[in-house]
Amino acid sequence: MAENRNVGQPLRPASGGCMLIDIAAEISRLKSKLDAAGADREAVSLVKDYGLNVMLMALKRGARLHQHHTKGPLTVQLLSGRVKFTAAAQPHDLAPGSMLALDREVEHSLEAMEDSVLLLTTSIG
């Protein structure tokens, strides 16, 4: 089985292969980039293959993603911090270790209540 390790870039497994991603290293890299940029959020796609996108996102306290929707279903898994995720006008307080699944085309928004890191997985297909 082939392994593809290409740190810091959107990744696709080699045909018939697999990938190993060091999430802790990616979080460290993303937080450094966030601090250097002086922005309220930074994100990187860890896996981007056909209709699948796995994105790692770091947010500063108070950062917001305004209401929008996606063409496919999604999951949000909170790795650290605390966020308020509003979906279909219902707020959900996410804590580390929690995951929220959302159907396609559902209006949603997010606010970081603390400095936070999350994995966002979207699928179109």
N, C-alpha and C positions, 0 to 999 in steps of 0.2 A: 504494500500500500504506500503510495507516495505521500509525502508531507510537504506542505508549502508554508513557509514562514517568511512573511514579508511585512515587517513591523512598520506601523504608521501609515499604511496605504490600504485602500479598499482591497479586499481579498476575495479571490475565487479559488476554491480547491482545484488542483489539477484534475483532469478528467479521470474519474475512477479513484481519486485520492481523498485525502483529508487534510485538515489544517489544525495546528495547535496555536492558540492565542493566549499570551500571558496577560490576563485582564489587569492584574495589579500593576504591571509595567505600563500598560496603556493608560490606566487611571493616573499614574504618576506623571506621564508625559503630557496628558491632557490638562491636568491641574497646573503644570508648569507653563504650558501655553496660555492657559486662562489668565494666570497671574501676569505674564509678560504682556499680554494684549490689553489688559485693563478692561476687558469686556465683562458682561454679566453671564455669558455662557459660551461654551465651546463644545463641538461635537466632532466625532470621527466615525466613519463607517468601518466596522471591523470585518464584516462579511457583506459582500454585495454580489449576488449571483442570481441572474435571471429575475424572478419576482420576489426574491428574499433580500431584505436589508436588515442587518443587525448593527445598530448605532449605539455608541457609548457617548453619553452626554454629561458634562459637568456644568452645574449651575451655581451661581452665587446666590446668597440669600436675597430674595426680592425679585429675582429674574422671572420673567413671565413669557409663556408661549400663548399668544392670543388665540381665541376660538377659531378652529379650522376643522377640517375632516380629511380622511384619507380614503383612497379608492379601495383599499383592502383592509382586512382585519389587522389588528395590532395587539401587542402586549407591551406593558411597561413594568419593568422589574426594578424596584428601588434597591440600590446597593448600599448607599449611605445617605444620611441627612433625613429630611422630611419634606414632602411636597403635598400640595393640595391639587388633586386632579379632578376636574369637573367634566363629566360626560353626560350628555343628554340632560343638562341642567341639574344634575345631582352631584354634589361634592363628595369626594372620597379622600380621606387623609391617609397617605401612604407612608409607612415606616419601613426601615431596612428589612429586607427579606420578604416583603409583600409584592405581589404581582397582580396587575389588573389586566383583564382581557377585554377587548372592545371590538364590536362588529364593524364592518365597513360602513362608511358614510355617516357615522355618528359624530355629531359636533362635540368637540372637546377642547379644553384649555388646561394650562398647568401654571402653578405658581410655586416657587421654591420658598418654603418657610424657613429653611436653613441652607447652608452650603450643602449641595446634594450631588450625588452621582447616580445615574440610572442607565439601564439597558433598554433600548426601544427596538422592538422587532416588528417589522411590517412585511406584509406579504401581498403580492398582487398576482393573481393567476387563476 
